[in-house]
Amino acid sequence: MTALHEATNERNALSLRLEASCLGPSDGGGHTFASLEGTASAWPRDATNLLFRAFDLAAQRLGLATGARRFAVRSDIPIARGLGSSGAAVVAGLRLASELAPRRAELDELLRWGLEIEGHPDNTSAALVGGCTLAVPIGGGGLKVVQQEVHADLGFALAWPSQGLPTAAARAVLPAQVAFRRADPELLALGGEDRLHVPYRLPLIRGGAEALAAARASGAWLATISGSGSGLVAIGARARVDAIAAAMVAALRTFDAGAEGRSAVPDHPRAKP
């Protein structure tokens, strides 16, 4: 690996990954992609790309010489499904710039810059530190991040329809006002009762209610919308999550033949920035 070829692996706090590399200078007038694989194949290739924006912000803050660069990206994270694809892209850009800059960014800097770009800390903080993460903005632009252990018995089942659900559309339907450590099924079920978002967003996801019901019937302790949707997530015993994911996908495919899903586990990356 040379000074002009740095790579980073990001995640959405579960075992879905985004891998990004900076291959060196770009011959074009701006940043370019040498390759976009997996779900990244649907990424925008212009200056609106979040990886580009994050790279440029961190480069400026860290004293990295400006200039167009070439990137290669492969991602497993579905786009516009509430599974953190945007946060992983932002973190990839921040980390790549940090690796190439005269100094590496501190973790608290990366957390603050991620918040600055996305406007909320949910996804970028999870992608940076992994696991079960609570991120709360504090005064002066800072961020307090609290991590909790996830019991080894817990597994996560994911499913998503072929059609994404843009965050703006999911937010527009909301009203104007409005137990991970012990693997306790009762507490998880109570924690999944979301009356603020789910009742309004679920009708936007064809087959979503049926898929959540199928998850519970298959043994899920908690089943709900992931983020703003259209992805769905269920939590249950790790030995059951493959079956739970299969049940969710089968229910979605009654309405949407292109629905997909998989099981996942919490991802706990290295602590260094």
Buried (B, 14 or more C-beta within 10 A) or exposed (E): EEEEBBBBBBBBBBBBBBBBBBBBEBEEEBBBBEEBEBBBEEBEEEEEBBBBBBBBBBBEBBEBEEEEBBBBBBBBBBBBBBBBBBBBBBBBBBBBBBBBBEEBBEBEBBBBBBBBBBEEBBBBBBBBBBBBBEBEEEEEEEBEBEBEEBBEEBBBBBBBBBBBBEBEBBEEEBEEEEBBEEBBBEBBBEBBEEEEBBEBBBEBBBBBBBBBBBBBEBBBBBBBBBBBBBBBBBBBBBEBBBBBBBBBBBBBBEBBEEBBBBBBBBBBBEEEB
